[in-house]
Amino acid sequence: MLKHDILSLIRDRIHELKYEQVNLKLFIESDQIRHEQLEHAIRELELVHNRIKQLLCQSSSEAC
């Protein structure tokens, strides 16, 4: 299903960014800007993911 594929792609990207962020912890002090960019990207994707999921739940009878 296209809806679930979209949500899955967004969720996968969130996990990729979180993995990258964890790996950057050793370099946080020297790369604070990159860390902040990752935080922002993760928050934005989580908002998009949750909003799409919310919209899909409203428009379908599927369990959410």
ChimeraX attribute file (.defattr): number of C-alpha atoms within 10 A of each C-alpha:
attribute: neighborCount
match mode: 1-to-1
recipient: residues
	/A:1	5
	/A:2	7
	/A:3	10
	/A:4	11
	/A:5	10
	/A:6	14
	/A:7	16
	/A:8	13
	/A:9	12
	/A:10	18
	/A:11	18
	/A:12	12
	/A:13	16
	/A:14	20
	/A:15	13
	/A:16	13
	/A:17	17
	/A:18	16
	/A:19	11
	/A:20	13
	/A:21	20
	/A:22	13
	/A:23	11
	/A:24	16
	/A:25	13
	/A:26	10
	/A:27	13
	/A:28	15
	/A:29	10
	/A:30	11
	/A:31	12
	/A:32	13
	/A:33	11
	/A:34	14
	/A:35	19
	/A:36	13
	/A:37	12
	/A:38	17
	/A:39	14
	/A:40	12
	/A:41	16
	/A:42	21
	/A:43	13
	/A:44	13
	/A:45	16
	/A:46	16
	/A:47	12
	/A:48	15
	/A:49	19
	/A:50	15
	/A:51	12
	/A:52	15
	/A:53	17
	/A:54	12
	/A:55	11
	/A:56	15
	/A:57	13
	/A:58	11
	/A:59	9
	/A:60	9
	/A:61	8
	/A:62	8
	/A:63	5
	/A:64	9
